[in-house]
Amino acid sequence: MTEVQRALCASFSNVNGNVEDENDMESLIEQQFEALQKAFKIPHDASEARTMVSKRFLTLFRTGKLGPFILDDVPEVCNPVS
């Protein structure tokens, strides 16, 4: 678990661009996918590597095992979609 947190923190800390710029954000996301792939020990040649990383990361996020790694603002009131 700490490897995943460390990978996310390190990749975000090393950003040289502006995360509000779409190209810089895409670059950060790519770096984070690569870092998470290493942290999850998923082979680089795996054809479904991104899907595997995404599923494992989402599972950790949903179960609350990532800790306080939410960077987005969350609205205080959530209105269900009707």
MIDOSE-1310 file (N, C-alpha, C; in nm, 2 decimals, decimal comma, always signed):
residues 82
mtev	+0,08/-0,12/+0,00/+0,00/+0,00/+0,00/+0,09/+0,13/+0,00; +0,19/+0,13/+0,08/+0,27/+0,25/+0,09/+0,34/+0,27/-0,04; +0,37/+0,17/-0,12/+0,44/+0,18/-0,25/+0,35/+0,26/-0,34; +0,22/+0,23/-0,34/+0,12/+0,30/-0,42/+0,11/+0,45/-0,38
qral	+0,10/+0,47/-0,25/+0,10/+0,61/-0,20/+0,22/+0,69/-0,24; +0,34/+0,62/-0,22/+0,47/+0,68/-0,25/+0,48/+0,72/-0,40; +0,43/+0,62/-0,48/+0,43/+0,65/-0,63/+0,35/+0,77/-0,67; +0,23/+0,78/-0,61/+0,14/+0,89/-0,64/+0,20/+1,02/-0,59
casf	+0,25/+1,02/-0,47/+0,31/+1,14/-0,41/+0,43/+1,19/-0,49; +0,52/+1,09/-0,52/+0,64/+1,12/-0,60/+0,61/+1,18/-0,74; +0,52/+1,12/-0,81/+0,49/+1,16/-0,94/+0,42/+1,30/-0,94; +0,34/+1,33/-0,84/+0,28/+1,46/-0,83/+0,38/+1,57/-0,78
snvn	+0,47/+1,53/-0,70/+0,58/+1,62/-0,65/+0,67/+1,66/-0,76; +0,69/+1,58/-0,85/+0,79/+1,60/-0,96/+0,73/+1,67/-1,08; +0,61/+1,72/-1,07/+0,55/+1,78/-1,19/+0,62/+1,91/-1,22; +0,66/+1,93/-1,34/+0,73/+2,05/-1,39/+0,64/+2,15/-1,45
gnve	+0,51/+2,11/-1,48/+0,42/+2,19/-1,56/+0,31/+2,24/-1,47; +0,21/+2,29/-1,53/+0,09/+2,35/-1,47/-0,02/+2,24/-1,48; -0,07/+2,19/-1,37/-0,17/+2,08/-1,37/-0,30/+2,14/-1,42; -0,32/+2,27/-1,43/-0,44/+2,32/-1,49/-0,44/+2,32/-1,64
dend	-0,32/+2,30/-1,70/-0,30/+2,29/-1,84/-0,33/+2,15/-1,89; -0,41/+2,13/-1,99/-0,45/+1,99/-2,03/-0,34/+1,91/-2,07; -0,24/+1,96/-2,14/-0,12/+1,88/-2,19/-0,04/+1,84/-2,07; -0,02/+1,93/-1,98/+0,06/+1,90/-1,86/-0,01/+1,79/-1,77
mesl	-0,14/+1,80/-1,76/-0,22/+1,71/-1,68/-0,21/+1,57/-1,75; -0,22/+1,56/-1,88/-0,21/+1,43/-1,95/-0,07/+1,37/-1,93; +0,03/+1,45/-1,92/+0,17/+1,40/-1,90/+0,17/+1,35/-1,75; +0,11/+1,42/-1,66/+0,11/+1,37/-1,52/+0,04/+1,24/-1,51
ieqq	-0,08/+1,23/-1,57/-0,15/+1,10/-1,57/-0,07/+0,99/-1,63; +0,00/+1,01/-1,74/+0,08/+0,91/-1,80/+0,19/+0,87/-1,70; +0,26/+0,96/-1,63/+0,36/+0,93/-1,54/+0,30/+0,85/-1,42; +0,18/+0,89/-1,38/+0,12/+0,82/-1,26/+0,08/+0,67/-1,30
feal	+0,03/+0,65/-1,43/+0,00/+0,52/-1,47/+0,13/+0,43/-1,47; +0,24/+0,49/-1,52/+0,36/+0,41/-1,52/+0,41/+0,38/-1,38; +0,40/+0,48/-1,29/+0,45/+0,46/-1,15/+0,36/+0,36/-1,08; +0,23/+0,36/-1,10/+0,14/+0,27/-1,04/+0,16/+0,13/-1,10
qkaf	+0,19/+0,12/-1,23/+0,21/-0,01/-1,29/+0,33/-0,08/-1,22; +0,44/+0,00/-1,19/+0,55/-0,05/-1,12/+0,52/-0,09/-0,97; +0,44/+0,00/-0,91/+0,40/-0,03/-0,77/+0,32/-0,15/-0,76; +0,23/-0,18/-0,85/+0,14/-0,30/-0,85/+0,21/-0,42/-0,91
kiph	+0,34/-0,40/-0,96/+0,42/-0,51/-1,02/+0,35/-0,57/-1,14; +0,29/-0,49/-1,22/+0,23/-0,53/-1,35/+0,33/-0,53/-1,46; +0,36/-0,64/-1,53/+0,46/-0,63/-1,64/+0,43/-0,53/-1,74; +0,53/-0,47/-1,79/+0,52/-0,36/-1,90/+0,46/-0,42/-2,03
dase	+0,48/-0,54/-2,05/+0,43/-0,60/-2,18/+0,29/-0,65/-2,17; +0,23/-0,64/-2,05/+0,09/-0,68/-2,03/+0,00/-0,60/-2,12; -0,08/-0,67/-2,21/-0,17/-0,60/-2,30/-0,28/-0,52/-2,23; -0,32/-0,56/-2,12/-0,42/-0,50/-2,04/-0,37/-0,42/-1,92
artm	-0,25/-0,37/-1,93/-0,18/-0,31/-1,81/-0,26/-0,19/-1,76; -0,31/-0,10/-1,85/-0,38/+0,01/-1,80/-0,51/-0,03/-1,73; -0,58/-0,13/-1,78/-0,70/-0,17/-1,72/-0,67/-0,23/-1,59; -0,57/-0,31/-1,58/-0,53/-0,38/-1,45/-0,50/-0,27/-1,35
vskr	-0,42/-0,17/-1,39/-0,38/-0,06/-1,29/-0,51/+0,01/-1,25; -0,59/+0,04/-1,34/-0,72/+0,12/-1,31/-0,80/+0,04/-1,21; -0,82/-0,09/-1,24/-0,91/-0,17/-1,15/-0,85/-0,18/-1,01; -0,72/-0,20/-1,00/-0,66/-0,21/-0,86/-0,66/-0,08/-0,79
fltl	-0,63/+0,03/-0,86/-0,63/+0,16/-0,80/-0,77/+0,20/-0,76; -0,87/+0,18/-0,84/-1,01/+0,21/-0,80/-1,06/+0,12/-0,68; -1,01/+0,00/-0,67/-1,05/-0,08/-0,56/-0,99/-0,03/-0,43; -0,86/+0,02/-0,44/-0,80/+0,08/-0,32/-0,87/+0,21/-0,28
frtg	-0,90/+0,28/-0,38/-0,97/+0,41/-0,35/-1,11/+0,38/-0,29; -1,19/+0,29/-0,34/-1,32/+0,26/-0,29/-1,32/+0,21/-0,15; -1,21/+0,13/-0,12/-1,20/+0,07/+0,02/-1,14/+0,17/+0,12; -1,10/+0,28/+0,07/-1,04/+0,38/+0,16/-0,89/+0,35/+0,20
klgp	-0,83/+0,27/+0,13/-0,69/+0,23/+0,17/-0,58/+0,32/+0,11; -0,62/+0,43/+0,04/-0,52/+0,52/-0,01/-0,48/+0,63/+0,09; -0,56/+0,65/+0,19/-0,54/+0,76/+0,28/-0,59/+0,89/+0,22; -0,54/+1,00/+0,27/-0,59/+1,13/+0,23/-0,53/+1,18/+0,10
fild	-0,55/+1,11/-0,01/-0,49/+1,14/-0,14/-0,60/+1,20/-0,24; -0,69/+1,27/-0,19/-0,79/+1,34/-0,27/-0,75/+1,48/-0,30; -0,72/+1,51/-0,42/-0,67/+1,65/-0,46/-0,79/+1,74/-0,51; -0,90/+1,68/-0,55/-1,01/+1,75/-0,61/-1,10/+1,81/-0,50
dvpe	-1,16/+1,92/-0,53/-1,26/+1,97/-0,43/-1,39/+1,89/-0,46; -1,45/+1,85/-0,35/-1,57/+1,78/-0,35/-1,69/+1,87/-0,30; -1,79/+1,88/-0,38/-1,90/+1,97/-0,33/-1,96/+1,91/-0,20; -2,00/+2,01/-0,12/-2,06/+1,97/+0,01/-2,19/+1,90/+0,00
vcnp	-2,27/+1,93/-0,10/-2,40/+1,87/-0,11/-2,40/+1,80/-0,24; -2,43/+1,67/-0,24/-2,44/+1,59/-0,36/-2,59/+1,58/-0,40; -2,63/+1,62/-0,51/-2,76/+1,60/-0,56/-2,77/+1,48/-0,65; -2,85/+1,38/-0,62/-2,86/+1,27/-0,71/-2,91/+1,31/-0,85
vs	-2,86/+1,24/-0,95/-2,91/+1,26/-1,08/-3,05/+1,20/-1,10; -3,14/+1,27/-1,15/-3,28/+1,22/-1,16/-3,31/+1,18/-1,30
